Amino acid sequence: MDQFVWCFFLLVSITIINVNVSAQSGSGDPNVMCDTGEADIVFLVDGSGSVGPTNFGLVLDFLDNLTMGFMVDDGRIRVGFVQFSNTQTVEWDLNTHMTEAALLNAISSVPYRSGGTQIGAALNFVLANSFTPAAGDRDDVPNVIVLVTDGISGDDVTQPALDVKAAGIEVFAIGVANADEDELRTIASPPLDTHVFNVADFGEISNIVGNVTSNICDAVDDTPDIEDDPEEECEDLTAPIVKLMSLKRRSQA
């Protein structure tokens, strides 16, 4: 019984500290750290004319925060970037930037290219060019596409989406503003409730960072299922408490 009382007090402590830190930092959606298995992730980003340079910058901020949730520095997660409109541009391959610092610097430097919106062609392009050994794709490592778009595709997405998923690639579809919900659901992998996101405008995209990170983490998690040990779970709770207390102290300094 004492063991469960200890767990209760630990959980209360985490909640109180987390609320205090959030209030001081002004952050409404703290980043989630993805401490799971390996994955090769390609950001497939709409750079069409309807996005505009200001909103494209907000998308880059979103991807910047998303990247900080991944375990890049230890080599588990690799990230590539393809921008598309009516053409496709490889901004970098999976094996180009191998540290978090390098990735964040690269994301902030991606130029906005403009053009039309052809998601089907973009999916075909990534399948043929990004998930290859030459581009840094690894054997027996989950492949993930994170699509961000603000509009309706000018070409067919049904067959390209089927081909991508048939190749074993997990697709997360993130729509903004005028994106079509049905089209996003056609593109995304199941279960759709964890792979499809749609926000009303670009100013809201930062609000889904935590949920998107968590769902990608769950999709690539290779941790074996084992019977829970309440004592070990209680011990594990001390780590986030220490981290949050450290963050609180730094914010007060």
LUMKE-843382 format. One record per residue (C-alpha): x, y, z; residue in one letter. Coordinates in Angstrom, 2 decimals, decimal comma. Layout:
# LUMKE-843382
PT        xx        yy        zz   rest
PT         X         Y         Z      A
...
//
This chain:
# LUMKE-843382
PT        xx        yy        zz   rest
PT      0,00      0,00      0,00      M
PT      2,85      2,41      0,87      D
PT      4,20      1,88     -2,64      Q
PT      1,04      3,23     -4,24      F
PT      0,89      6,16     -1,83      V
PT      4,44      7,03     -2,93      W
PT      3,34      6,89     -6,57      C
PT      0,44      9,19     -5,82      F
PT      2,64     11,83     -4,21      F
PT      5,12     11,62     -7,09      L
PT      2,37     12,19     -9,63      L
PT      1,05     15,17     -7,65      V
PT      4,57     16,61     -7,51      S
PT      5,00     16,28    -11,28      I
PT      1,68     18,01    -11,91      T
PT      2,43     20,94     -9,57      I
PT      5,95     21,51    -10,93      I
PT      4,83     21,20    -14,53      N
PT      2,08     23,79    -14,01      V
PT      4,53     26,21    -12,38      N
PT      7,11     25,83    -15,15      V
PT      4,50     26,27    -17,88      S
PT      3,14     29,38    -16,23      A
PT      6,61     30,93    -16,00      Q
PT      7,66     30,07    -19,53      S
PT      4,34     30,98    -21,17      G
PT      4,41     27,73    -23,15      S
PT      1,00     26,21    -23,85      G
PT      2,27     22,98    -25,40      D
PT      5,62     21,70    -24,04      P
PT      7,75     19,55    -26,31      N
PT      7,55     15,80    -25,94      V
PT     10,81     13,85    -25,95      M
PT     10,71     10,79    -28,18      C
PT     12,86      8,19    -26,44      D
PT     12,00      5,16    -28,58      T
PT     13,47      3,17    -31,43      G
PT     15,10      4,09    -34,72      E
PT     13,29      5,79    -37,58      A
PT     14,01      7,44    -40,93      D
PT     11,67     10,44    -41,20      I
PT     11,11     12,64    -44,24      V
PT      9,39     16,01    -43,89      F
PT      7,31     16,49    -47,06      L
PT      6,41     20,18    -46,98      V
PT      4,06     22,18    -49,17      D
PT      5,85     25,23    -50,58      G
PT      3,08     26,26    -52,98      S
PT      2,05     29,85    -53,71      G
PT     -0,96     29,72    -51,37      S
PT      1,31     29,23    -48,35      V
PT      3,31     32,44    -48,64      G
PT      6,68     33,22    -47,04      P
PT      5,30     34,22    -43,62      T
PT      3,25     31,07    -43,18      N
PT      6,08     28,96    -44,57      F
PT      8,21     30,37    -41,75      G
PT      5,58     29,21    -39,23      L
PT      5,74     25,72    -40,73      V
PT      9,52     25,73    -40,33      L
PT      9,10     26,77    -36,69      D
PT      6,72     23,84    -36,22      F
PT      9,21     21,40    -37,77      L
PT     12,00     22,91    -35,68      D
PT     10,05     22,14    -32,48      N
PT      9,11     18,70    -33,79      L
PT     12,76     17,88    -34,46      T
PT     13,76     18,79    -30,90      M
PT     11,57     15,94    -29,68      G
PT     13,54     13,30    -31,60      F
PT     16,67     11,42    -30,57      M
PT     18,91     12,69    -33,38      V
PT     22,28     13,08    -31,70      D
PT     22,53      9,39    -30,75      D
PT     21,80      8,29    -34,32      G
PT     18,41      6,74    -33,71      R
PT     16,41      9,25    -35,75      I
PT     17,37     10,55    -39,18      R
PT     15,46     13,39    -40,85      V
PT     15,25     14,35    -44,51      G
PT     13,37     17,25    -46,07      F
PT     11,56     17,52    -49,42      V
PT      9,72     20,67    -50,42      Q
PT      7,06     20,35    -53,08      F
PT      4,76     22,45    -55,20      S
PT      4,21     21,42    -58,81      N
PT      7,86     20,30    -58,67      T
PT      9,87     18,61    -55,92      Q
PT     13,12     19,74    -54,31      T
PT     15,29     17,64    -52,00      V
PT     16,42     20,17    -49,42      E
PT     18,53     17,42    -47,83      W
PT     18,68     13,63    -47,55      D
PT     18,35     11,41    -44,50      L
PT     22,13     11,10    -44,17      N
PT     23,00     14,79    -44,64      T
PT     22,54     16,31    -41,18      H
PT     23,36     13,85    -38,41      M
PT     23,11     16,09    -35,34      T
PT     20,23     18,05    -33,87      E
PT     22,15     21,31    -34,13      A
PT     22,84     20,75    -37,83      A
PT     19,20     19,85    -38,49      L
PT     17,84     22,89    -36,69      L
PT     20,20     25,15    -38,58      N
PT     19,16     23,53    -41,88      A
PT     15,44     23,87    -41,15      I
PT     15,79     27,58    -40,40      S
PT     17,58     28,06    -43,74      S
PT     15,08     26,33    -46,06      V
PT     14,02     28,80    -48,80      P
PT     10,37     29,21    -49,77      Y
PT      9,97     28,17    -53,41      R
PT      6,27     28,75    -54,36      S
PT      4,35     27,07    -57,23      G
PT      1,33     24,76    -57,51      G
PT      0,17     21,89    -55,28      T
PT      0,75     18,33    -56,49      Q
PT      0,79     16,01    -53,50      I
PT      0,49     12,81    -55,54      G
PT      3,66     13,57    -57,50      A
PT      5,40     14,52    -54,25      A
PT      4,53     11,17    -52,65      L
PT      5,83      9,33    -55,71      N
PT      9,01     11,40    -55,63      F
PT      9,75     10,64    -51,97      V
PT      9,09      6,94    -52,50      L
PT     11,53      6,81    -55,42      A
PT     14,22      9,15    -54,12      N
PT     14,22      9,60    -50,35      S
PT     13,88      6,09    -48,98      F
PT     16,90      4,64    -50,75      T
PT     20,30      3,51    -49,41      P
PT     22,01      6,32    -51,31      A
PT     19,82      8,88    -49,53      A
PT     20,54      7,37    -46,12      G
PT     17,60      5,01    -45,69      D
PT     18,51      2,13    -43,37      R
PT     17,42     -1,51    -43,59      D
PT     14,96     -2,71    -40,95      D
PT     14,30      0,83    -39,69      V
PT     10,76      2,27    -39,80      P
PT     10,15      4,81    -42,54      N
PT      7,92      7,81    -41,85      V
PT      6,58     10,68    -43,96      I
PT      5,34     13,82    -42,23      V
PT      3,27     15,69    -44,83      L
PT      2,36     19,34    -44,22      V
PT      0,02     20,99    -46,73      T
PT     -2,40     23,91    -46,87      D
PT     -4,48     23,03    -49,90      G
PT     -6,14     20,52    -52,19      I
PT     -3,88     18,58    -54,51      S
PT     -3,99     19,35    -58,21      G
PT     -3,28     15,72    -59,04      D
PT     -4,50     12,32    -57,87      D
PT     -3,31     11,23    -54,42      V
PT     -5,11      7,89    -54,11      T
PT     -2,72      5,61    -55,97      Q
PT      0,48      7,32    -54,77      P
PT     -0,77      7,06    -51,18      A
PT     -1,50      3,36    -51,66      L
PT      1,96      2,80    -53,15      D
PT      3,70      4,61    -50,30      V
PT      1,83      2,66    -47,64      K
PT      2,33     -0,62    -49,53      A
PT      6,08      0,04    -49,26      A
PT      5,69      0,04    -45,47      G
PT      6,02      3,80    -45,01      I
PT      3,99      5,34    -42,19      E
PT      2,34      8,59    -43,26      V
PT      1,25     11,44    -41,00      F
PT     -0,86     14,04    -42,82      A
PT     -1,04     17,55    -41,38      I
PT     -3,46     19,97    -43,00      G
PT     -3,65     23,72    -42,49      V
PT     -6,26     26,27    -43,60      A
PT     -7,77     25,02    -46,88      N
PT     -6,49     21,44    -46,73      A
PT     -9,14     18,84    -47,54      D
PT     -9,96     16,49    -44,66      E
PT    -10,98     13,61    -46,92      D
PT     -7,77     13,95    -48,92      E
PT     -5,69     13,92    -45,75      L
PT     -7,45     10,76    -44,62      R
PT     -6,77      9,13    -47,99      T
PT     -3,07      9,92    -47,69      I
PT     -2,50      9,06    -44,01      A
PT     -1,79      5,67    -42,49      S
PT     -4,22      4,02    -40,08      P
PT     -5,32      4,60    -37,41      P
PT     -6,50      7,92    -38,82      L
PT     -7,26      9,45    -35,43      D
PT     -3,52      9,45    -34,66      T
PT     -2,19     10,14    -38,17      H
PT     -4,37     13,01    -39,41      V
PT     -4,22     16,58    -38,08      F
PT     -6,09     19,57    -39,46      N
PT     -5,85     23,11    -38,05      V
PT     -7,73     26,21    -39,13      A
PT     -4,73     28,46    -39,76      D
PT     -0,95     28,53    -39,62      F
PT     -0,97     30,34    -36,30      G
PT     -2,40     27,19    -34,69      E
PT      0,07     24,66    -36,05      I
PT      2,41     25,10    -33,09      S
PT     -0,36     23,86    -30,80      N
PT     -0,15     20,31    -32,15      I
PT      3,61     19,79    -31,77      V
PT      3,24     17,65    -28,65      G
PT      0,52     15,43    -30,10      N
PT      2,30     14,90    -33,41      V
PT      5,57     14,05    -31,65      T
PT      3,85     11,59    -29,31      S
PT      2,07      9,83    -32,15      N
PT      5,23      9,52    -34,22      I
PT      7,02      8,17    -31,14      C
PT      4,30      5,56    -30,64      D
PT      4,46      4,55    -34,29      A
PT      8,21      3,83    -34,22      V
PT      8,44      2,53    -30,64      D
PT     10,27     -0,80    -30,61      D
PT     10,13     -1,25    -26,83      T
PT      8,87     -4,77    -26,09      P
PT      5,64     -5,10    -24,13      D
PT      6,40     -6,40    -20,62      I
PT      4,36     -6,78    -17,50      E
PT      4,37     -3,52    -15,56      D
PT      6,28     -3,43    -12,28      D
PT      4,67     -0,78    -10,00      P
PT      7,89     -0,29     -8,03      E
PT      9,96      0,30    -11,17      E
PT      7,29      2,65    -12,53      E
PT      7,48      4,71     -9,34      C
PT     11,26      4,87     -9,59      E
PT     11,01      5,97    -13,22      D
PT      8,82      8,90    -12,20      L
PT     11,70     10,53    -10,32      T
PT     13,55     11,32    -13,56      A
PT     10,97     13,78    -14,97      P
PT     10,63     15,39    -11,52      I
PT     14,36     16,12    -11,41      V
PT     14,31     17,44    -14,97      K
PT     11,34     19,71    -14,31      L
PT     12,81     21,02    -11,07      M
PT     16,03     21,85    -12,91      S
PT     14,05     23,69    -15,59      L
PT     12,17     25,62    -12,92      K
PT     15,39     26,69    -11,21      R
PT     16,88     27,89    -14,51      R
PT     13,77     29,92    -15,30      S
PT     13,98     31,63    -11,91      Q
PT     17,69     32,41    -12,21      A
//
